[in-house]
Amino acid sequence: MADVLPVTGTAFCEVARSSAEDVELALDAAHAAKDAWGETSLADRAKVLNVIADAVEANLEMLAVAETSENGKPVRETLGAELPLAIDHFRYFAGAARSLEGSSTEIDKATVAYHFHEPPGVDGQIIAFNFPLLTAAWKIAPALAAGNCAVIKPASPTPWSILKLAEVIDDVVPPGVINIVTGPGAEIGKALASDKRIAKIGFTGATTTGRLITQYAAENIIPSTTELGGKSPNIFISDVMVDDDEFLDKAVEGLALYAFNKREVCTCPSRALVREPIYDELMERCLARIAQIKQGNPLDATTQIGPQVSTPQLEQITSYVDIGHQEGAECPIGGHRSVPRASSRTTRPTDSARACGLATGTAPTGWHGRPRPAASGRTATTSTRRARRSAATSSPASGARTTR
């Protein structure tokens, strides 16, 4: 299947479109390796994790460019945050592996209970598209530290960067310990998550898919770990603007973080709840700060927001902007595509839309969401639900996202 550059909408490589049979082959390899890896000493497991970290660090720029190319996030974020955090994660669990120990309990004079940590065996791990390499590190590092093998399914829009990671660590990890299957989530993700030969399933992504993952795990009576999404509102009470100081600057900067990682992260603000007396002045400051966000080619180190990862992602964002307009919201900044879609770029956006997360007339109406009269020049909200939907237009809405 084609892997497409979000910035141009053109395919730059092809990766395997795996089938359910390929999942079984990956599980065969993992099961063949699990006993030997599970019996590997804690010191040797830690050594492997540290060497993985060293290999990633030695190839940091290449991996950062690979992820930025297929995801569209600014390279300043992959270079300065995501890859360094992934490296640190492997080193952290290398240390954690050395600290694993059992325990004993004296039941009575003649009876002692011994407690040992044993690896479940083979983990299934489904990775998100918003932080492909970092979420992979989150799942791979603890699994290997505990003596497990892993079968990894990367997100459909971002398989290549994880395959590049596999190339980098190919001579570090024993055969069969890490296995990767690429392909559509509905088919391959389900095949992996519902397979009776995995001992645990980990998933990062949308809440609707997470429900299915937990159902598959329950059917097979295995543990599951699902990192899903939620709302991340910023709440501004009146005394935030008592003084024009560093605290206020930080509060404004916090709201501007809605654009971090192209809004594809659950810690990005999805809406602002603002007390009426400070609304106008605060919005003036926030809009001025948002206007400074630089859009452009994600491989430009000065770019702060790049293209969305996929056309469905872009279309869902713009649909929320449309809902806001239909419900009477005003969009004081952005809210449209920066570059018109070219006819040859039907599968990826050419640039991201700066959605109107600060729509006047749709600010939440108070601590308890009760509507109140509009101030001059603004449209009153007619329901809490309307306010929330309109104010959430800056949030992406598929995959692992701020509105998951």
Beta strands, then each sheet from edge to edge (+ up, - down):
strand 1: 2-4
strand 2: 11-14
strand 3: 103-108
strand 4: 111-115
strand 5: 122-126
strand 6: 149-153
strand 7: 178-180
strand 8: 200-204
strand 9: 224-227
strand 10: 233-236
strand 11: 271-274
sheet 1: 1+ 2-
sheet 2: 3+ 4-
sheet 3: 7+ 6+ 5+ 8+ 9+
sheet 4: 10+ 11+
end
